[in-house]
Amino acid sequence: MQVSPSVRAVQVPETNPMHPQFTTIYLVGHDQTLSIDTGADEERYRWMLRGYLAAAENAEIGLAALSHFHFDHSSNLRWVCEEFNAEAHVSAETAAHLDGKLPDHVLPLGEGDTLSPGGGVRLQVMHTPGHSPDSLCFYLEEEGVLFTGDTILGGTSTAVNDLADYLQSLQRLRALPNLRVICPGHGPLIEDPAAWIDEYISHREARESQIVAELSKGDALTSWQLMQRLYADVDPRLRRMADRNVQSHLIKLQKEGRLQVHAGKPRERSDGEIAKEAAEHATRDAVLRQADEYREQDRRRALFLQENPPTEEWLEPPRFELS
């Protein structure tokens, strides 16, 4: 989908309620096409990206940048770099979260940097923590296009890790000159960015007022109890995310000296339990990687069979001539 003269969107349909409607990989520029985020380490993302590049552009990716470390935005980076021989541009904070999962060579990326995929296109790199500590946004001021990863989503609110940082990041984005459209990591494009950011800020202010009102009733409540009261109609699959948002408000109120906190007691796990869980995860990851390899082999085999004669069926195939 064409967004602006230099920006295209590859929208991968989603059923996960955490990723409303679709996850989007953005392609910017024409000489050395830049991808902003790469999708997850799954064949469907690769199929969509490879197909779009072949059918719509007859182009490849020269640069690949990440908005943050979450797997649905970052875990396909290594494949993109290997498939297209692309340069990876990743912040130090993001790289620290992806230790062992990055391409062999990664170029640093951070606040104040620019990305130039050619043709005079220049994107400003902005550190916008809040959704995650490492979140970056990318701004193409000449065309008024802002790429927000999960800092701002289309059609819904987002999960917040640090609310104080997040509100500062929103205010900074709100002040950008010439802002015309927001390209979120999930959901539809945002065509009225100023109003959408204002709504995001108002939503957080309203949620804080609700939390204060509940706590003013006198009971000491857990974040989960508050979530159940404030998010009564939320999709059950989003309860953990809603609880994290409540926690981000509580942390902000605590830092402001407005809460009395009764310390909880964490559940402790033995070294053996931790080691067993790590081993189970490693085994599962290995099986999933093998399954992906088999799927890729099947895909390549299917293409080969379509492009070549059926020699596996015939020692000598039938021949035909007029009688």
ZASEDO-73784 format. One record per residue (C-alpha): residue number from 0; residue in one letter; x, y, z. Coordinates in Angstrom, 2 decimals. Layout:
+-----+------+---------+---------+---------+
| pos | code |       X |       Y |       Z |
+-----+------+---------+---------+---------+
| NUM |    A |       X |       Y |       Z |
...
+-----+------+---------+---------+---------+
//
This chain:
+-----+------+---------+---------+---------+
| pos | code |       X |       Y |       Z |
+-----+------+---------+---------+---------+
|   0 |    M |    0.00 |    0.00 |    0.00 |
|   1 |    Q |    1.38 |    3.42 |   -0.97 |
|   2 |    V |    1.46 |    5.82 |    2.00 |
|   3 |    S |    3.42 |    8.74 |    0.56 |
|   4 |    P |    5.81 |    9.23 |   -2.38 |
|   5 |    S |    8.61 |    7.43 |   -0.51 |
|   6 |    V |    6.69 |    5.12 |    1.83 |
|   7 |    R |    4.93 |    1.79 |    1.29 |
|   8 |    A |    3.22 |   -0.47 |    3.83 |
|   9 |    V |    3.29 |   -4.29 |    3.79 |
|  10 |    Q |    0.39 |   -5.26 |    6.04 |
|  11 |    V |    0.43 |   -8.80 |    7.43 |
|  12 |    P |   -3.04 |   -9.88 |    8.72 |
|  13 |    E |   -3.25 |  -10.81 |   12.42 |
|  14 |    T |   -5.64 |  -12.70 |   14.69 |
|  15 |    N |   -3.73 |  -11.96 |   17.91 |
|  16 |    P |   -5.72 |   -9.33 |   19.89 |
|  17 |    M |   -2.40 |   -7.82 |   21.01 |
|  18 |    H |   -1.76 |   -6.94 |   17.35 |
|  19 |    P |   -4.96 |   -5.30 |   16.08 |
|  20 |    Q |   -5.85 |   -6.09 |   12.47 |
|  21 |    F |   -2.33 |   -6.46 |   11.12 |
|  22 |    T |    1.38 |   -6.03 |   11.74 |
|  23 |    T |    3.02 |   -3.69 |    9.25 |
|  24 |    I |    6.50 |   -3.66 |    7.76 |
|  25 |    Y |    7.22 |   -0.27 |    6.18 |
|  26 |    L |    9.45 |    0.23 |    3.15 |
|  27 |    V |   11.02 |    3.66 |    2.67 |
|  28 |    G |   13.00 |    5.09 |   -0.24 |
|  29 |    H |   13.83 |    3.59 |   -3.61 |
|  30 |    D |   17.61 |    3.43 |   -4.16 |
|  31 |    Q |   18.44 |    1.44 |   -1.01 |
|  32 |    T |   15.03 |    0.51 |    0.32 |
|  33 |    L |   14.82 |    0.79 |    4.11 |
|  34 |    S |   12.56 |   -1.54 |    6.09 |
|  35 |    I |   11.25 |   -0.25 |    9.39 |
|  36 |    D |   10.71 |   -3.37 |   11.51 |
|  37 |    T |   10.83 |   -6.83 |    9.99 |
|  38 |    G |    7.96 |   -8.77 |   11.53 |
|  39 |    A |    8.26 |  -12.01 |   13.45 |
|  40 |    D |   10.46 |  -15.00 |   12.70 |
|  41 |    E |    7.62 |  -16.74 |   10.88 |
|  42 |    E |    7.19 |  -17.81 |    7.28 |
|  43 |    R |    4.02 |  -15.76 |    6.71 |
|  44 |    Y |    5.94 |  -12.51 |    7.26 |
|  45 |    R |    8.63 |  -13.64 |    4.85 |
|  46 |    W |    6.08 |  -14.73 |    2.28 |
|  47 |    M |    4.27 |  -11.38 |    2.42 |
|  48 |    L |    7.48 |   -9.33 |    2.29 |
|  49 |    R |    9.12 |  -11.39 |   -0.45 |
|  50 |    G |    5.92 |  -11.40 |   -2.49 |
|  51 |    Y |    5.37 |   -7.66 |   -2.17 |
|  52 |    L |    8.92 |   -6.82 |   -3.17 |
|  53 |    A |    8.77 |   -9.11 |   -6.20 |
|  54 |    A |    5.27 |   -8.18 |   -7.38 |
|  55 |    A |    5.00 |   -4.48 |   -6.55 |
|  56 |    E |    8.53 |   -3.13 |   -6.70 |
|  57 |    N |   10.98 |   -5.58 |   -8.24 |
|  58 |    A |   13.27 |   -4.34 |   -5.45 |
|  59 |    E |   15.18 |   -5.60 |   -2.45 |
|  60 |    I |   15.91 |   -4.24 |    1.02 |
|  61 |    G |   19.23 |   -2.45 |    1.54 |
|  62 |    L |   18.75 |   -1.22 |    5.12 |
|  63 |    A |   16.74 |   -2.66 |    8.01 |
|  64 |    A |   15.95 |   -0.76 |   11.25 |
|  65 |    L |   14.03 |   -1.76 |   14.37 |
|  66 |    S |   11.64 |    0.33 |   16.47 |
|  67 |    H |   12.15 |   -1.88 |   19.55 |
|  68 |    F |   13.06 |   -5.38 |   20.65 |
|  69 |    H |    9.65 |   -7.10 |   20.90 |
|  70 |    F |    9.68 |  -10.28 |   18.83 |
|  71 |    D |    6.86 |   -9.33 |   16.45 |
|  72 |    H |    8.96 |   -6.39 |   15.25 |
|  73 |    S |   12.49 |   -7.75 |   15.51 |
|  74 |    S |   12.84 |  -11.52 |   15.28 |
|  75 |    N |   12.80 |  -11.63 |   11.45 |
|  76 |    L |   15.74 |   -9.19 |   11.21 |
|  77 |    R |   18.40 |  -11.84 |   10.76 |
|  78 |    W |   16.46 |  -13.42 |    7.87 |
|  79 |    V |   15.96 |  -10.04 |    6.15 |
|  80 |    C |   19.66 |   -9.29 |    6.36 |
|  81 |    E |   20.65 |  -12.73 |    5.07 |
|  82 |    E |   18.00 |  -12.84 |    2.33 |
|  83 |    F |   18.67 |   -9.37 |    0.92 |
|  84 |    N |   22.21 |   -8.70 |    2.18 |
|  85 |    A |   20.77 |   -5.72 |    4.07 |
|  86 |    E |   22.52 |   -3.58 |    6.67 |
|  87 |    A |   21.01 |   -3.87 |   10.18 |
|  88 |    H |   20.55 |   -0.64 |   12.17 |
|  89 |    V |   19.72 |   -1.29 |   15.83 |
|  90 |    S |   20.00 |    0.77 |   19.01 |
|  91 |    A |   22.31 |   -0.41 |   21.77 |
|  92 |    E |   19.35 |   -0.92 |   24.12 |
|  93 |    T |   17.51 |   -3.03 |   21.56 |
|  94 |    A |   20.65 |   -5.05 |   20.80 |
|  95 |    A |   21.08 |   -5.83 |   24.51 |
|  96 |    H |   17.63 |   -7.45 |   24.54 |
|  97 |    L |   18.38 |   -9.44 |   21.38 |
|  98 |    D |   21.71 |  -10.93 |   22.36 |
|  99 |    G |   22.39 |  -13.94 |   20.17 |
| 100 |    K |   19.48 |  -13.19 |   17.83 |
| 101 |    L |   21.02 |  -10.46 |   15.68 |
| 102 |    P |   22.93 |  -10.63 |   12.39 |
| 103 |    D |   26.70 |  -10.85 |   12.68 |
| 104 |    H |   27.17 |   -7.16 |   11.83 |
| 105 |    V |   24.93 |   -4.44 |   13.28 |
| 106 |    L |   25.30 |   -0.67 |   12.88 |
| 107 |    P |   24.42 |    1.53 |   15.90 |
| 108 |    L |   21.27 |    3.65 |   15.93 |
| 109 |    G |   20.04 |    6.21 |   18.42 |
| 110 |    E |   18.61 |    9.61 |   19.28 |
| 111 |    G |   19.52 |   12.30 |   16.77 |
| 112 |    D |   20.78 |    9.92 |   14.09 |
| 113 |    T |   19.45 |    9.96 |   10.54 |
| 114 |    L |   18.74 |    7.13 |    8.13 |
| 115 |    S |   19.21 |    7.84 |    4.44 |
| 116 |    P |   17.96 |    5.16 |    2.03 |
| 117 |    G |   18.86 |    7.36 |   -0.95 |
| 118 |    G |   17.04 |    9.69 |   -3.29 |
| 119 |    G |   17.25 |   12.55 |   -0.80 |
| 120 |    V |   15.06 |   10.72 |    1.75 |
| 121 |    R |   16.20 |   11.34 |    5.33 |
| 122 |    L |   14.55 |    9.99 |    8.48 |
| 123 |    Q |   15.13 |   11.47 |   11.93 |
| 124 |    V |   15.66 |    8.89 |   14.69 |
| 125 |    M |   13.92 |    9.69 |   18.00 |
| 126 |    H |   14.25 |    7.83 |   21.30 |
| 127 |    T |   10.68 |    7.65 |   22.63 |
| 128 |    P |   10.63 |    5.38 |   25.72 |
| 129 |    G |    7.41 |    4.39 |   27.42 |
| 130 |    H |    6.00 |    1.39 |   25.63 |
| 131 |    S |    9.44 |   -0.15 |   26.12 |
| 132 |    P |   12.70 |    1.40 |   27.35 |
| 133 |    D |   14.31 |    1.12 |   23.91 |
| 134 |    S |   11.42 |    2.37 |   21.74 |
| 135 |    L |   12.40 |    4.46 |   18.72 |
| 136 |    C |   10.29 |    6.48 |   16.32 |
| 137 |    F |   11.39 |    7.54 |   12.84 |
| 138 |    Y |   10.24 |   10.81 |   11.27 |
| 139 |    L |   10.27 |   11.64 |    7.57 |
| 140 |    E |    9.55 |   15.34 |    7.99 |
| 141 |    E |    9.54 |   16.26 |    4.28 |
| 142 |    E |    6.55 |   13.98 |    3.73 |
| 143 |    G |    5.06 |   14.33 |    7.22 |
| 144 |    V |    5.24 |   10.58 |    7.94 |
| 145 |    L |    5.95 |    9.31 |   11.47 |
| 146 |    F |    6.76 |    5.63 |   12.12 |
| 147 |    T |    5.87 |    4.75 |   15.72 |
| 148 |    G |    6.29 |    0.99 |   16.20 |
| 149 |    D |    4.18 |    0.22 |   19.27 |
| 150 |    T |    4.49 |    3.70 |   20.81 |
| 151 |    I |    1.25 |    4.61 |   19.03 |
| 152 |    L |   -1.08 |    2.03 |   17.50 |
| 153 |    G |   -3.86 |    2.41 |   14.96 |
| 154 |    G |   -7.39 |    1.84 |   16.24 |
| 155 |    T |   -6.55 |    1.15 |   19.88 |
| 156 |    S |   -4.38 |    2.12 |   22.84 |
| 157 |    T |   -1.02 |    0.46 |   23.51 |
| 158 |    A |    0.72 |   -1.24 |   26.44 |
| 159 |    V |    2.89 |    1.04 |   28.57 |
| 160 |    N |    5.97 |    0.12 |   30.57 |
| 161 |    D |    6.87 |    3.53 |   32.08 |
| 162 |    L |    3.99 |    6.00 |   32.06 |
| 163 |    A |    5.99 |    9.11 |   32.97 |
| 164 |    D |    8.43 |    8.48 |   30.11 |
| 165 |    Y |    5.54 |    7.62 |   27.82 |
| 166 |    L |    3.64 |   10.85 |   28.38 |
| 167 |    Q |    6.82 |   12.84 |   27.71 |
| 168 |    S |    7.34 |   10.90 |   24.48 |
| 169 |    L |    3.76 |   11.61 |   23.37 |
| 170 |    Q |    4.19 |   15.32 |   24.04 |
| 171 |    R |    7.37 |   15.32 |   21.98 |
| 172 |    L |    5.66 |   13.59 |   19.06 |
| 173 |    R |    2.70 |   15.96 |   19.32 |
| 174 |    A |    5.04 |   18.92 |   18.72 |
| 175 |    L |    6.58 |   17.60 |   15.50 |
| 176 |    P |    6.28 |   20.03 |   12.58 |
| 177 |    N |    4.43 |   19.08 |    9.40 |
| 178 |    L |    3.06 |   15.83 |   10.90 |
| 179 |    R |    0.47 |   14.44 |    8.46 |
| 180 |    V |    0.19 |   10.69 |    9.01 |
| 181 |    I |    1.27 |    8.17 |   11.63 |
| 182 |    C |    2.41 |    4.74 |   10.48 |
| 183 |    P |    1.89 |    2.43 |   13.50 |
| 184 |    G |    3.35 |   -1.02 |   13.99 |
| 185 |    H |   -0.16 |   -2.47 |   14.23 |
| 186 |    G |   -3.54 |   -1.30 |   13.00 |
| 187 |    P |   -4.58 |    1.19 |   10.31 |
| 188 |    L |   -2.78 |    4.37 |    9.36 |
| 189 |    I |   -3.63 |    7.42 |   11.48 |
| 190 |    E |   -4.67 |   10.26 |    9.18 |
| 191 |    D |   -5.37 |   12.82 |   11.95 |
| 192 |    P |   -2.23 |   12.44 |   14.06 |
| 193 |    A |   -2.58 |   15.48 |   16.33 |
| 194 |    A |   -6.09 |   14.53 |   17.42 |
| 195 |    W |   -5.05 |   10.89 |   17.90 |
| 196 |    I |   -2.09 |   11.81 |   20.11 |
| 197 |    D |   -4.34 |   14.17 |   22.11 |
| 198 |    E |   -6.76 |   11.28 |   22.60 |
| 199 |    Y |   -3.91 |    9.03 |   23.76 |
| 200 |    I |   -2.89 |   11.61 |   26.37 |
| 201 |    S |   -6.49 |   12.19 |   27.49 |
| 202 |    H |   -7.04 |    8.45 |   27.80 |
| 203 |    R |   -4.07 |    8.07 |   30.17 |
| 204 |    E |   -5.18 |   11.05 |   32.24 |
| 205 |    A |   -8.69 |    9.62 |   32.51 |
| 206 |    R |   -7.35 |    6.19 |   33.50 |
| 207 |    E |   -5.23 |    7.73 |   36.25 |
| 208 |    S |   -8.29 |    9.55 |   37.60 |
| 209 |    Q |  -10.19 |    6.26 |   37.66 |
| 210 |    I |   -7.41 |    4.52 |   39.58 |
| 211 |    V |   -7.22 |    7.33 |   42.12 |
| 212 |    A |  -11.00 |    7.22 |   42.52 |
| 213 |    E |  -10.97 |    3.47 |   43.20 |
| 214 |    L |   -8.16 |    3.74 |   45.74 |
| 215 |    S |   -9.94 |    6.67 |   47.41 |
| 216 |    K |  -12.65 |    4.26 |   48.51 |
| 217 |    G |  -10.25 |    3.06 |   51.21 |
| 218 |    D |   -9.33 |   -0.50 |   50.21 |
| 219 |    A |   -5.73 |   -1.55 |   49.52 |
| 220 |    L |   -5.94 |   -3.22 |   46.11 |
| 221 |    T |   -3.62 |   -5.19 |   43.86 |
| 222 |    S |   -3.08 |   -4.05 |   40.30 |
| 223 |    W |   -5.09 |   -7.07 |   39.13 |
| 224 |    Q |   -8.04 |   -6.11 |   41.31 |
| 225 |    L |   -7.92 |   -2.58 |   39.93 |
| 226 |    M |   -7.74 |   -3.97 |   36.40 |
| 227 |    Q |  -10.85 |   -6.08 |   37.00 |
| 228 |    R |  -12.78 |   -3.01 |   38.16 |
| 229 |    L |  -11.58 |   -0.67 |   35.42 |
| 230 |    Y |  -11.43 |   -3.10 |   32.49 |
| 231 |    A |  -14.59 |   -5.09 |   33.17 |
| 232 |    D |  -15.37 |   -5.53 |   29.47 |
| 233 |    V |  -11.86 |   -6.17 |   28.17 |
| 234 |    D |  -11.19 |   -9.21 |   25.99 |
| 235 |    P |   -9.94 |  -11.86 |   28.48 |
| 236 |    R |   -6.90 |  -12.40 |   26.26 |
| 237 |    L |   -5.85 |   -8.80 |   27.00 |
| 238 |    R |   -6.10 |   -8.92 |   30.79 |
| 239 |    R |   -2.35 |   -9.23 |   31.35 |
| 240 |    M |   -1.70 |   -6.23 |   29.10 |
| 241 |    A |   -4.39 |   -4.24 |   30.93 |
| 242 |    D |   -2.80 |   -5.21 |   34.26 |
| 243 |    R |    0.58 |   -3.96 |   33.03 |
| 244 |    N |   -1.01 |   -0.65 |   32.09 |
| 245 |    V |   -2.49 |   -0.33 |   35.57 |
| 246 |    Q |    0.93 |   -1.11 |   37.04 |
| 247 |    S |    2.50 |    1.67 |   34.96 |
| 248 |    H |    0.00 |    4.15 |   36.46 |
| 249 |    L |    0.69 |    2.88 |   39.97 |
| 250 |    I |    4.46 |    3.24 |   39.49 |
| 251 |    K |    3.97 |    6.83 |   38.35 |
| 252 |    L |    1.74 |    7.63 |   41.33 |
| 253 |    Q |    4.24 |    6.00 |   43.66 |
| 254 |    K |    7.13 |    8.07 |   42.25 |
| 255 |    E |    5.01 |   11.16 |   42.83 |
| 256 |    G |    4.56 |   10.22 |   46.48 |
| 257 |    R |    0.81 |    9.76 |   46.15 |
| 258 |    L |    0.62 |    6.07 |   47.15 |
| 259 |    Q |    1.37 |    3.98 |   50.20 |
| 260 |    V |    2.69 |    0.63 |   48.99 |
| 261 |    H |    2.36 |   -2.59 |   50.97 |
| 262 |    A |    5.22 |   -4.80 |   49.78 |
| 263 |    G |    4.23 |   -8.18 |   48.39 |
| 264 |    K |    6.04 |  -11.47 |   48.72 |
| 265 |    P |    7.43 |  -12.83 |   45.44 |
| 266 |    R |    7.20 |  -16.51 |   44.64 |
| 267 |    E |   10.67 |  -18.01 |   44.72 |
| 268 |    R |   11.80 |  -20.72 |   42.32 |
| 269 |    S |   14.63 |  -23.13 |   42.88 |
| 270 |    D |   17.67 |  -23.29 |   40.63 |
| 271 |    G |   16.42 |  -26.65 |   39.43 |
| 272 |    E |   13.04 |  -25.22 |   38.40 |
| 273 |    I |   14.72 |  -22.37 |   36.53 |
| 274 |    A |   17.10 |  -24.74 |   34.75 |
| 275 |    K |   14.26 |  -27.09 |   33.80 |
| 276 |    E |   12.22 |  -24.24 |   32.36 |
| 277 |    A |   15.22 |  -22.95 |   30.38 |
| 278 |    A |   15.83 |  -26.44 |   28.97 |
| 279 |    E |   12.18 |  -26.82 |   27.99 |
| 280 |    H |   12.25 |  -23.46 |   26.22 |
| 281 |    A |   15.45 |  -24.38 |   24.38 |
| 282 |    T |   13.96 |  -27.69 |   23.22 |
| 283 |    R |   10.76 |  -26.00 |   22.08 |
| 284 |    D |   12.66 |  -23.29 |   20.21 |
| 285 |    A |   14.77 |  -25.90 |   18.44 |
| 286 |    V |   11.65 |  -27.82 |   17.34 |
| 287 |    L |   10.02 |  -24.62 |   16.06 |
| 288 |    R |   13.14 |  -23.66 |   14.11 |
| 289 |    Q |   13.24 |  -27.14 |   12.56 |
| 290 |    A |    9.56 |  -26.84 |   11.64 |
| 291 |    D |   10.27 |  -23.50 |    9.95 |
| 292 |    E |   13.10 |  -25.09 |    8.01 |
| 293 |    Y |   10.82 |  -27.90 |    6.84 |
| 294 |    R |    8.19 |  -25.37 |    5.75 |
| 295 |    E |   10.80 |  -23.43 |    3.80 |
| 296 |    Q |   12.04 |  -26.63 |    2.18 |
| 297 |    D |    8.47 |  -27.53 |    1.20 |
| 298 |    R |    7.95 |  -24.06 |   -0.27 |
| 299 |    R |   11.12 |  -24.26 |   -2.32 |
| 300 |    R |   10.27 |  -27.82 |   -3.39 |
| 301 |    A |    6.83 |  -26.74 |   -4.56 |
| 302 |    L |    8.37 |  -23.95 |   -6.63 |
| 303 |    F |   10.93 |  -26.33 |   -8.10 |
| 304 |    L |    8.22 |  -28.79 |   -9.14 |
| 305 |    Q |    6.24 |  -26.05 |  -10.84 |
| 306 |    E |    9.29 |  -24.83 |  -12.77 |
| 307 |    N |   10.73 |  -28.19 |  -13.92 |
| 308 |    P |    9.51 |  -31.31 |  -15.79 |
| 309 |    P |    8.21 |  -34.26 |  -13.72 |
| 310 |    T |   11.38 |  -36.36 |  -13.97 |
| 311 |    E |   10.57 |  -38.07 |  -10.67 |
| 312 |    E |    7.50 |  -39.63 |  -12.36 |
| 313 |    W |    9.01 |  -40.83 |  -15.62 |
| 314 |    L |   12.13 |  -42.60 |  -16.80 |
| 315 |    E |   10.94 |  -41.75 |  -20.30 |
| 316 |    P |    7.89 |  -39.45 |  -20.55 |
| 317 |    P |    5.25 |  -40.02 |  -23.26 |
| 318 |    R |    5.81 |  -38.28 |  -26.59 |
| 319 |    F |    3.15 |  -37.16 |  -29.01 |
| 320 |    E |    2.95 |  -36.63 |  -32.75 |
| 321 |    L |    0.25 |  -36.41 |  -35.33 |
| 322 |    S |   -0.81 |  -39.69 |  -36.92 |
+-----+------+---------+---------+---------+
//
